[in-house]
Amino acid sequence: MEGYKTFKEAVADASTKASLWKFLGNGAEFDKEELLKMAEFYDSVTKPDGWNYYGVFNEGAIALVTMPVNEVEPLFIPIK
């Protein structure tokens, strides 16, 4: 798993591994362009903190990793 401070960095990496994701919060599906736009907006209204980062798994899944306990919360899973 690779780790990134911003959501946009994580999406950029994940988009090299998949092209369509499902958000586990509500089941909505996002393609690469939609997810990148969402990430840009999210990063523009939030600031990275020193405790959390985004993890990208080999298949392109994106998770939020909360430190210092390394709790992994899956956010987006690839479906294509």
Residue pairs with C-beta under 8 A, 6 or more apart in sequence:
1 55
1 56
1 57
1 58
1 63
2 13
2 55
2 56
3 53
3 54
3 55
3 56
3 65
4 10
4 13
4 53
4 54
4 55
4 56
5 48
5 53
5 54
6 39
6 43
6 48
6 54
7 38
7 39
7 42
7 43
7 54
8 36
8 39
8 40
8 42
8 43
9 54
10 39
10 54
10 55
10 56
10 62
11 32
11 35
11 36
11 38
11 39
11 62
12 36
13 56
14 21
14 35
14 56
14 60
14 61
14 62
14 76
14 78
15 32
15 35
15 36
15 60
16 60
17 56
17 58
17 59
17 60
17 78
18 59
18 60
18 78
18 79
18 80
19 31
19 32
19 80
20 29
20 30
20 31
20 32
20 78
20 79
20 80
21 29
21 30
21 35
21 60
21 62
21 76
21 77
21 78
21 79
22 28
22 29
22 30
22 76
22 77
22 79
23 29
23 30
23 75
23 76
24 74
24 75
24 76
24 77
25 75
29 79
30 38
30 76
35 76
50 67
51 66
51 67
51 68
52 64
52 65
52 66
52 67
53 64
53 65
53 67
54 62
54 63
54 64
54 65
54 75
55 62
55 63
55 64
55 65
55 72
56 62
57 63
59 78
60 78
61 74
61 76
61 77
61 78
62 74
62 75
62 76
63 72
63 73
63 74
63 75
64 72
64 73
64 75
65 71
65 72
65 73
66 73
